[in-house]
Amino acid sequence: MKKEGGDTDLNQQYSQKRKYLENNVNYLRTMLQKDQDVHKKENSKIMTENVQLLQEINDQRKECHALSQKIKHNQMQIAELGMGSNGMDGSGGMFDGDINRELKMQDL
Protein backbone atom coordinates (compact mmCIF):
# COMPACT_ATOMS: atom_id res chain seq x y z
CA MET A 1 0.00 0.00 0.00
CA LYS A 2 2.83 2.34 0.66
CA LYS A 3 3.94 1.75 -2.86
CA GLU A 4 0.69 3.10 -4.23
CA GLY A 5 0.96 6.25 -2.10
CA GLY A 6 4.52 6.82 -3.29
CA ASP A 7 3.44 6.35 -6.88
CA THR A 8 0.67 8.88 -6.40
CA ASP A 9 3.11 11.41 -4.98
CA LEU A 10 5.47 10.81 -7.90
CA ASN A 11 2.61 11.18 -10.34
CA GLN A 12 1.52 14.43 -8.68
CA GLN A 13 5.06 15.79 -8.73
CA TYR A 14 5.43 14.75 -12.34
CA SER A 15 2.11 16.41 -13.23
CA GLN A 16 3.07 19.60 -11.38
CA LYS A 17 6.48 19.81 -13.07
CA ARG A 18 4.93 19.05 -16.46
CA LYS A 19 2.30 21.74 -15.97
CA TYR A 20 4.98 24.22 -14.85
CA LEU A 21 7.13 23.44 -17.89
CA GLU A 22 4.15 23.65 -20.26
CA ASN A 23 3.21 27.03 -18.81
CA ASN A 24 6.82 28.16 -19.13
CA VAL A 25 6.94 27.04 -22.78
CA ASN A 26 3.67 28.86 -23.52
CA TYR A 27 5.01 32.03 -21.87
CA LEU A 28 8.25 31.82 -23.87
CA ARG A 29 6.29 31.30 -27.11
CA THR A 30 4.20 34.37 -26.32
CA MET A 31 7.30 36.44 -25.60
CA LEU A 32 8.95 35.18 -28.79
CA GLN A 33 5.89 36.17 -30.82
CA LYS A 34 5.89 39.65 -29.26
CA ASP A 35 9.60 40.06 -29.99
CA GLN A 36 9.07 38.93 -33.58
CA ASP A 37 6.24 41.43 -34.02
CA VAL A 38 8.37 44.27 -32.66
CA HIS A 39 11.29 43.21 -34.87
CA LYS A 40 9.03 43.07 -37.92
CA LYS A 41 7.67 46.57 -37.23
CA GLU A 42 11.18 47.96 -36.75
CA ASN A 43 12.38 46.38 -40.01
CA SER A 44 9.37 47.71 -41.86
CA LYS A 45 10.02 51.21 -40.50
CA ILE A 46 13.71 51.02 -41.48
CA MET A 47 12.84 49.81 -44.98
CA THR A 48 10.33 52.64 -45.44
CA GLU A 49 12.94 55.17 -44.29
CA ASN A 50 15.49 53.68 -46.69
CA VAL A 51 13.08 53.99 -49.61
CA GLN A 52 12.42 57.63 -48.75
CA LEU A 53 16.13 58.36 -48.43
CA LEU A 54 16.90 56.66 -51.74
CA GLN A 55 14.21 58.72 -53.43
CA GLU A 56 15.68 61.88 -51.92
CA ILE A 57 19.17 60.89 -53.11
CA ASN A 58 17.89 60.26 -56.63
CA ASP A 59 16.08 63.60 -56.66
CA GLN A 60 19.24 65.37 -55.54
CA ARG A 61 21.30 63.58 -58.21
CA LYS A 62 18.83 64.71 -60.87
CA GLU A 63 18.93 68.25 -59.52
CA CYS A 64 22.74 68.20 -59.48
CA HIS A 65 22.85 66.94 -63.06
CA ALA A 66 20.37 69.61 -64.19
CA LEU A 67 22.38 72.35 -62.45
CA SER A 68 25.65 71.17 -64.00
CA GLN A 69 23.98 71.17 -67.42
CA LYS A 70 22.72 74.70 -66.76
CA ILE A 71 26.21 75.81 -65.74
CA LYS A 72 27.70 74.35 -68.93
CA HIS A 73 25.01 76.05 -70.98
CA ASN A 74 25.69 79.39 -69.27
CA GLN A 75 29.42 78.99 -69.78
CA MET A 76 28.86 78.36 -73.48
CA GLN A 77 26.67 81.44 -73.73
CA ILE A 78 29.27 83.55 -71.96
CA ALA A 79 31.99 82.22 -74.24
CA GLU A 80 29.85 82.97 -77.30
CA LEU A 81 29.20 86.50 -76.07
CA GLY A 82 32.90 87.01 -75.51
CA MET A 83 33.83 85.73 -78.97
CA GLY A 84 31.04 87.58 -80.73
CA SER A 85 32.21 90.98 -79.63
CA ASN A 86 35.92 90.18 -79.79
CA GLY A 87 36.21 90.69 -76.06
CA MET A 88 35.34 94.34 -76.24
CA ASP A 89 32.70 95.94 -74.05
CA GLY A 90 31.65 98.60 -76.53
CA SER A 91 33.88 101.30 -75.12
CA GLY A 92 36.94 99.56 -76.42
CA GLY A 93 37.83 97.95 -73.07
CA MET A 94 38.27 94.24 -72.42
CA PHE A 95 35.78 92.42 -70.22
CA ASP A 96 37.55 89.05 -69.96
CA GLY A 97 37.80 89.67 -66.23
CA ASP A 98 34.01 89.84 -66.05
CA ILE A 99 33.67 86.55 -67.93
CA ASN A 100 36.21 84.82 -65.70
CA ARG A 101 34.53 86.17 -62.57
CA GLU A 102 31.13 84.90 -63.81
CA LEU A 103 32.60 81.45 -64.55
CA LYS A 104 34.17 81.27 -61.09
CA MET A 105 30.87 82.23 -59.46
CA GLN A 106 29.08 79.45 -61.33
CA ASP A 107 31.65 76.82 -60.38
CA LEU A 108 31.12 77.36 -56.67
Backbone bond lengths (Angstrom), bond angles and torsions (degrees), N, CA, C in turn:
res aa  C-N    CA-C-N  psi(-1)  N-CA   C-N-CA  omega(-1)  CA-C   N-CA-C  phi
1 M - - - 1.434 - - 1.528 111.46 -
2 K 1.274 115.87 -35.15 1.444 118.57 177.65 1.523 110.67 -61.42
3 K 1.298 114.19 -33.43 1.445 119.77 -178.20 1.533 110.34 -62.50
4 E 1.319 116.41 -40.48 1.448 120.00 179.68 1.528 110.76 -65.65
5 G 1.303 118.07 -40.33 1.462 122.35 179.21 1.515 110.53 -65.23
6 G 1.308 117.55 -39.08 1.464 121.91 177.93 1.510 111.19 -67.14
7 D 1.344 115.61 -38.39 1.459 119.72 177.61 1.528 110.73 -65.69
8 T 1.315 115.96 -38.05 1.459 119.63 179.86 1.512 109.76 -65.65
9 D 1.321 117.46 -42.92 1.462 120.95 177.78 1.533 110.65 -61.36
10 L 1.323 116.25 -43.51 1.459 120.43 178.62 1.524 110.51 -63.03
11 N 1.319 115.73 -41.89 1.462 119.86 179.27 1.525 110.94 -64.26
12 Q 1.338 116.45 -40.07 1.466 120.27 178.66 1.531 111.01 -65.83
13 Q 1.329 115.44 -43.62 1.467 119.67 178.36 1.533 110.15 -63.03
14 Y 1.312 115.34 -43.50 1.458 120.22 178.27 1.534 110.24 -60.36
15 S 1.320 116.70 -45.60 1.468 121.46 -179.92 1.526 110.98 -63.22
16 Q 1.341 116.09 -41.79 1.461 119.73 179.46 1.530 111.34 -64.58
17 K 1.328 116.47 -45.70 1.465 120.00 179.41 1.527 110.43 -64.45
18 R 1.323 116.71 -40.65 1.460 120.70 179.50 1.534 110.19 -62.63
19 K 1.334 115.32 -45.62 1.459 119.54 179.56 1.526 110.49 -62.52
20 Y 1.334 117.44 -42.48 1.457 122.06 177.82 1.527 110.32 -59.71
21 L 1.311 116.83 -47.89 1.461 121.07 -179.19 1.537 111.50 -65.50
22 E 1.315 117.29 -39.59 1.466 120.30 177.74 1.526 110.52 -63.50
23 N 1.332 116.32 -43.15 1.463 120.25 176.97 1.530 111.25 -62.17
24 N 1.325 115.86 -40.66 1.458 121.96 179.46 1.538 110.09 -63.74
25 V 1.322 116.79 -43.86 1.463 121.38 178.16 1.526 110.34 -62.67
26 N 1.318 117.46 -43.74 1.465 121.30 178.62 1.528 111.13 -61.85
27 Y 1.334 116.29 -42.37 1.464 120.79 177.87 1.531 110.52 -62.08
28 L 1.333 116.39 -45.41 1.460 120.46 -179.85 1.524 111.48 -64.19
29 R 1.325 117.52 -37.89 1.468 121.01 176.84 1.531 110.62 -63.30
30 T 1.339 115.21 -41.57 1.465 119.49 178.94 1.523 110.34 -63.48
31 M 1.315 116.38 -44.92 1.468 120.38 179.71 1.530 110.62 -64.45
32 L 1.309 117.35 -39.46 1.458 121.50 178.09 1.529 110.10 -61.82
33 Q 1.319 116.44 -44.40 1.462 120.78 179.59 1.529 110.90 -62.35
34 K 1.329 116.91 -41.93 1.464 120.62 177.90 1.525 110.73 -62.96
35 D 1.330 116.76 -44.55 1.463 121.02 178.46 1.524 111.14 -62.00
36 Q 1.328 116.63 -40.60 1.461 119.99 178.65 1.524 111.27 -64.82
37 D 1.316 117.03 -39.31 1.463 120.92 178.28 1.524 111.03 -63.57
38 V 1.330 116.14 -44.86 1.464 120.86 179.19 1.530 109.51 -62.78
39 H 1.323 116.34 -44.64 1.462 121.45 179.73 1.534 110.83 -61.32
40 K 1.310 116.13 -41.89 1.466 120.80 179.64 1.527 110.85 -63.84
41 K 1.330 116.94 -42.79 1.465 121.03 178.36 1.526 111.14 -63.46
42 E 1.337 116.44 -43.21 1.462 120.52 179.38 1.526 110.72 -62.57
43 N 1.336 116.75 -44.54 1.465 120.15 179.25 1.515 111.27 -63.27
44 S 1.312 116.69 -40.36 1.456 120.89 178.79 1.529 110.31 -62.72
45 K 1.317 116.39 -43.09 1.463 121.25 179.26 1.534 110.08 -63.13
46 I 1.321 117.05 -44.33 1.467 121.57 179.97 1.528 110.31 -63.49
47 M 1.319 117.46 -42.54 1.456 120.73 179.36 1.528 111.17 -63.75
48 T 1.326 116.76 -41.18 1.468 120.58 178.10 1.524 110.37 -62.91
49 E 1.330 116.81 -43.56 1.463 121.18 177.57 1.524 110.75 -60.97
50 N 1.333 116.46 -42.63 1.465 120.84 180.00 1.524 111.09 -61.86
51 V 1.316 116.80 -41.88 1.465 120.49 179.11 1.523 109.51 -62.02
52 Q 1.323 116.81 -44.71 1.466 120.56 179.81 1.530 110.75 -62.80
53 L 1.326 116.36 -42.68 1.463 119.80 -179.66 1.527 111.31 -66.03
54 L 1.324 116.82 -40.02 1.462 120.10 177.80 1.526 111.14 -63.87
55 Q 1.320 116.77 -39.61 1.462 119.65 176.57 1.525 110.73 -63.36
56 E 1.318 116.38 -41.75 1.463 120.49 178.71 1.525 110.84 -63.41
57 I 1.334 116.76 -41.58 1.470 121.19 178.22 1.524 110.03 -61.69
58 N 1.318 116.64 -45.77 1.469 120.01 -179.89 1.520 111.26 -63.12
59 D 1.326 116.99 -40.83 1.464 120.31 177.45 1.527 110.75 -61.71
60 Q 1.321 116.63 -41.97 1.455 120.33 -179.56 1.526 110.99 -68.54
61 R 1.324 117.69 -35.73 1.467 120.48 176.22 1.527 110.49 -63.46
62 K 1.341 115.88 -43.60 1.457 119.81 178.52 1.525 110.42 -62.27
63 E 1.329 115.87 -43.37 1.457 120.34 179.53 1.529 110.76 -63.23
64 C 1.317 116.68 -41.77 1.466 121.61 178.99 1.530 110.20 -62.48
65 H 1.331 115.81 -44.16 1.465 119.88 179.26 1.533 110.12 -63.00
66 A 1.319 117.21 -44.51 1.462 120.92 179.74 1.527 110.77 -61.94
67 L 1.326 116.96 -41.72 1.470 120.23 179.48 1.522 111.51 -66.76
68 S 1.330 117.20 -39.27 1.468 118.59 178.60 1.525 110.53 -66.87
69 Q 1.326 116.81 -36.14 1.465 120.11 176.12 1.532 110.02 -64.76
70 K 1.310 116.54 -40.50 1.460 121.06 179.32 1.530 110.59 -64.32
71 I 1.319 115.54 -40.68 1.475 119.97 178.87 1.522 109.66 -63.43
72 K 1.322 117.00 -44.95 1.472 119.92 178.95 1.522 110.55 -61.38
73 H 1.326 116.15 -42.37 1.457 120.42 178.78 1.527 110.73 -61.61
74 N 1.322 116.57 -44.94 1.466 120.84 178.92 1.525 111.40 -63.78
75 Q 1.323 116.71 -39.33 1.456 120.02 178.88 1.527 110.63 -64.06
76 M 1.328 115.83 -39.49 1.464 119.35 178.18 1.522 110.82 -65.48
77 Q 1.321 116.61 -40.35 1.465 120.10 178.19 1.522 111.15 -64.18
78 I 1.305 116.38 -41.73 1.466 120.70 179.03 1.515 109.73 -63.92
79 A 1.332 116.30 -43.25 1.460 120.16 179.54 1.523 110.27 -63.47
80 E 1.323 116.84 -41.12 1.470 120.10 178.49 1.526 110.92 -64.13
81 L 1.317 117.12 -41.33 1.461 120.44 178.12 1.521 111.09 -62.64
82 G 1.308 115.15 -39.80 1.470 120.21 180.00 1.511 111.09 -66.80
83 M 1.321 117.75 -40.71 1.467 121.27 -178.71 1.525 110.72 -74.84
84 G 1.311 116.59 -35.31 1.457 120.04 -176.87 1.512 113.43 -64.98
85 S 1.289 117.25 -31.45 1.465 119.45 -178.27 1.514 111.79 -107.73
86 N 1.333 115.80 14.15 1.462 121.41 179.18 1.523 112.88 58.33
87 G 1.324 115.87 26.35 1.459 118.96 175.94 1.511 113.50 76.36
88 M 1.290 116.71 15.36 1.459 119.17 -179.93 1.518 108.86 -104.89
89 D 1.295 117.56 147.15 1.460 121.31 -178.26 1.523 112.69 -98.73
90 G 1.269 118.81 15.53 1.458 121.60 178.53 1.515 112.04 97.24
91 S 1.287 118.01 -31.66 1.459 120.81 178.20 1.520 110.44 -97.75
92 G 1.312 114.89 8.33 1.458 118.67 178.58 1.517 112.78 92.87
93 G 1.335 118.37 -4.67 1.463 120.68 -178.81 1.527 111.63 -92.24
94 M 1.304 116.25 156.93 1.465 121.48 179.47 1.527 109.18 -83.87
95 F 1.337 116.40 145.36 1.460 118.39 175.43 1.527 111.00 -126.72
96 D 1.347 115.68 29.93 1.465 120.41 175.57 1.522 110.77 -60.13
97 G 1.325 116.40 -34.22 1.459 119.76 178.98 1.515 110.99 -62.31
98 D 1.337 116.66 -37.24 1.462 120.51 177.83 1.526 110.90 -65.60
99 I 1.319 116.13 -41.58 1.470 120.39 -179.97 1.528 109.70 -64.15
100 N 1.321 116.30 -46.78 1.465 120.18 -179.58 1.527 111.08 -62.43
101 R 1.324 116.62 -40.52 1.463 120.40 178.88 1.538 110.00 -63.13
102 E 1.320 117.04 -42.82 1.468 121.67 178.98 1.529 110.11 -62.67
103 L 1.326 117.44 -43.56 1.468 120.63 178.96 1.530 111.50 -62.71
104 K 1.319 116.82 -40.86 1.462 120.68 179.06 1.526 110.74 -64.80
105 M 1.339 116.85 -38.93 1.451 120.38 -179.65 1.531 110.81 -65.71
106 Q 1.329 116.42 -34.77 1.459 119.88 -179.43 1.517 112.36 -76.72
107 D 1.308 118.16 -25.39 1.465 121.23 179.74 1.514 112.35 -73.01
108 L 1.287 118.41 -28.38 1.451 124.18 -177.86 1.473 108.90 10.91
